Amino acid sequence: MKAMLMSYLDKKLIKSAALIGIGSVTAQALALCFMMVLARIYSRSDYGLISYTISVGTLASTFVAAGFPASLVRFLSRYSDDQNKIDIYFSNILTVTLGILMLVCAAVAVIYRLDVGIISIVIGYSVVYIYFGIIRGFIDYLYVFSSP
C-alpha cells in the first residue's frame, strides 16, 4: 500500500514539476521577446529607463510581500477548521502588507522625486506579486488536502 501511494505521489510530483518548469520557461521566453520588442521600439536611454523602472518595481515588491504569501500554506494547514483565525490572519496580513507598501512607496517617492511612473510600477508589481503568492498558497493548500 505504501509503495503504491509513493508511486502515485511520485507521478503526481513529476507531472506538477514538469508543468511548473514548462510554465517558467514559457514566461521567461515571453519576457525575452517582450524586452526585444521594447529594445527595437525605444531609444537606448528610454529602454534603459524602462528596464531600470522594472528592476526597482521587482525589488520593491519583494520587500512589500515580506514572505507573507509563503506562510499561507503553513497557516491554513494548521488552522483549517477555524475560520475566525483565518479571517484574523488575512486582515492582519492585509494591514501589514498595505502598511509596508505605503512605506516603500513613500521611500520610492522621496528617492525618485515623486516620479509617478516608478511609483505606479512599484504598486503594480507589489499587488500582482502578493496576489499570485496568495493564490499559490491556496492552490498548494487545496492540493495538500485533496490528495488521497
C-alpha positions as CSV (number, residue, x, y, z in Angstrom):
1,M,0.0,0.0,0.0
2,K,2.8,2.4,1.0
3,A,4.7,1.6,-2.2
4,M,1.6,2.2,-4.3
5,L,1.0,5.6,-2.6
6,M,4.6,6.7,-3.1
7,S,4.4,5.7,-6.8
8,Y,1.2,7.8,-7.2
9,L,2.8,10.7,-5.4
10,D,5.9,10.4,-7.5
11,K,3.9,10.5,-10.7
12,K,1.9,13.5,-9.5
13,L,5.1,15.3,-8.3
14,I,6.8,14.7,-11.7
15,K,3.7,16.0,-13.6
16,S,3.5,19.0,-11.3
17,A,7.2,19.8,-11.6
18,A,7.0,19.4,-15.4
19,L,4.1,21.8,-15.6
20,I,5.8,24.4,-13.4
21,G,9.0,24.0,-15.5
22,I,7.2,24.5,-18.8
23,G,5.3,27.5,-17.4
24,S,8.6,29.1,-16.1
25,V,10.3,28.5,-19.5
26,T,7.4,30.0,-21.3
27,A,7.2,33.0,-19.1
28,Q,10.9,33.7,-19.5
29,A,10.7,33.3,-23.3
30,L,7.8,35.7,-23.4
31,A,9.7,38.2,-21.2
32,L,12.7,37.9,-23.5
33,C,10.5,38.6,-26.6
34,F,8.8,41.5,-24.9
35,M,12.2,43.1,-24.0
36,M,13.5,42.6,-27.5
37,V,10.4,44.4,-28.9
38,L,10.9,47.2,-26.4
39,A,14.5,47.5,-27.3
40,R,13.6,47.9,-31.0
41,I,10.8,50.4,-30.3
42,Y,12.6,52.7,-27.8
43,S,15.9,54.5,-27.9
44,R,18.8,53.3,-25.7
45,S,18.0,55.9,-22.9
46,D,14.3,55.1,-22.9
47,Y,14.9,51.4,-22.9
48,G,17.4,51.8,-20.0
49,L,14.8,53.8,-18.0
50,I,12.1,51.2,-18.7
51,S,14.5,48.4,-17.6
52,Y,15.5,50.3,-14.5
53,T,11.9,51.0,-13.5
54,I,11.0,47.4,-13.9
55,S,14.0,46.4,-11.7
56,V,13.0,48.9,-9.0
57,G,9.4,47.6,-9.1
58,T,10.5,44.0,-8.8
59,L,12.9,44.7,-5.9
60,A,10.3,46.8,-4.0
61,S,7.6,44.1,-4.4
62,T,9.9,41.6,-2.7
63,F,10.1,43.9,0.3
64,V,6.4,44.5,0.3
65,A,5.5,40.8,0.2
66,A,7.9,40.1,3.1
67,G,7.3,36.4,2.9
68,F,3.6,36.5,3.9
69,P,2.3,34.6,0.9
70,A,4.8,31.8,1.6
71,S,3.5,31.4,5.1
72,L,-0.1,31.0,3.9
73,V,0.1,27.2,3.3
74,R,1.5,26.5,6.7
75,F,-1.1,28.7,8.5
76,L,-4.0,27.3,6.5
77,S,-3.0,23.7,7.2
78,R,-2.6,24.5,10.9
79,Y,-6.0,26.3,11.3
80,S,-8.0,24.8,8.5
81,D,-11.0,24.2,10.8
82,D,-11.1,27.6,12.5
83,Q,-12.5,30.2,10.0
84,N,-12.2,33.0,12.7
85,K,-8.4,32.6,12.9
86,I,-8.1,32.5,9.1
87,D,-10.1,35.8,8.9
88,I,-7.9,37.4,11.6
89,Y,-4.8,36.2,9.8
90,F,-5.9,37.7,6.5
91,S,-6.9,41.0,8.0
92,N,-3.6,41.3,9.8
93,I,-1.6,40.3,6.6
94,L,-3.6,42.8,4.6
95,T,-3.0,45.6,7.1
96,V,0.8,44.9,7.4
97,T,1.2,44.5,3.7
98,L,-0.6,47.7,2.9
99,G,1.5,49.5,5.6
100,I,4.7,48.2,4.1
101,L,3.6,49.1,0.6
102,M,2.9,52.7,1.8
103,L,6.3,52.9,3.4
104,V,8.1,51.5,0.3
105,C,6.1,53.9,-2.0
106,A,7.0,56.9,0.3
107,A,10.7,55.9,0.1
108,V,10.5,55.5,-3.7
109,A,8.7,58.8,-4.0
110,V,11.4,60.6,-2.0
111,I,14.3,58.8,-3.8
112,Y,12.9,59.4,-7.3
113,R,11.4,62.8,-6.7
114,L,7.7,61.8,-6.9
115,D,8.1,60.1,-10.3
116,V,4.5,58.8,-10.8
117,G,5.7,56.2,-13.4
118,I,8.1,54.5,-11.0
119,I,5.6,54.6,-8.1
120,S,2.8,53.1,-10.2
121,I,5.2,50.3,-11.3
122,V,6.1,49.6,-7.7
123,I,2.4,49.4,-6.7
124,G,1.5,47.3,-9.7
125,Y,4.3,44.8,-9.2
126,S,3.6,44.6,-5.5
127,V,-0.1,43.9,-5.9
128,V,0.4,41.3,-8.5
129,Y,3.2,39.6,-6.6
130,I,1.2,39.4,-3.4
131,Y,-2.0,38.3,-5.3
132,F,-0.2,35.4,-7.1
133,G,1.5,34.4,-3.8
134,I,-1.8,34.2,-2.0
135,I,-3.4,32.3,-4.9
136,R,-0.4,29.9,-5.0
137,G,-0.8,29.4,-1.2
138,F,-4.5,28.4,-1.7
139,I,-3.7,26.1,-4.5
140,D,-0.9,24.4,-2.5
141,Y,-3.2,24.1,0.4
142,L,-6.0,22.6,-1.7
143,Y,-3.5,20.2,-3.3
144,V,-2.2,19.0,0.1
145,F,-5.6,18.4,1.5
146,S,-7.2,16.9,-1.7
147,S,-4.6,14.2,-2.3
148,P,-5.5,10.7,-1.1
